[in-house]
C-alpha cells in the first residue's frame, strides 16, 4: 500500500474467499519482507490444504528471472521452488543453454500447491490453478518482478504465461520469441523494463513421449534468453 501500512489479515472477512492477495502485501521493504508476509497469505482458498507458502528464491539482483506455474509436491514439503524432478531438469537445461553461471531468481505464478488426493493411498496429484487463483496471487509476482528488475523473464508454461500476458496466451504460438515486458498494473503505459520469453514448463518435458526432443526444444528456447543477456 502506498502509505506504508497494510491491512491486518485478522480483520478481513471471509479469509481465503476474497481471491486477492493485495491486503497481505507489505507497504514497503525488500524480498525478505515480501517472503515473510507471503507466509501468512490467505488471499485465496489454496492456503487451506497446502503445507506452506512457497515463495521465490535466488538473487535479488538477478538478470534472469524464471516463472513457473505453482509448487509441486516436493516444493510444498520443502518450501522452496523447483526442487523436484522438473526443477532438476530445468537446472540441466539452463546449464546446456549456457546459463549455468547466471544469477537467477525462480518463482511461481501461484505460491500454494493445488492438488487432489488419489482415491487409493495418500499420493497428492497436481491440479492446475484456475484464473481466479492466478489473479489472486498476481500481486506477489508483480512485487517480485518490480524488486528484482531482471533483464529477461522466462515464463515456463501456459499458467505462467497467462499470469503475465493474459488468458489468450498460448505457449505454442509464442515460445522462443523475445518481447517487451508487459505492464503489471492497471496502467498499460507503465511496463517494466526488460524482455520476456516464453517456453514450455519442464514438467511437460518429463511427460513427453519424445523426452529428448522436448528437452532440446527447451534448451533452444533458453538459448535465446542466454543470447539476450550477452
Secondary structure, 3 states (H helix, E strand, C coil): CCCCCCCCHHHCCCCCCCCCCHHHCCCCCCHHHHHHHHCCCCCCHHHHCCCCCCCCEECCCCCEEEEEEECCHHHHHHCCCCCCHHHHHHHHHHHHCCCCCCCEEEEEEECCCCEEECCCCCCEEECCCCHHHHHHHHHHHHHHHHHHCCCEEEEECHHHHHHHHCCCCCHHHHECCEEECCECCCCCCCECCCEEEEECCHHHHHHCCCHHHHHHHHHHHHHHHHHHHC
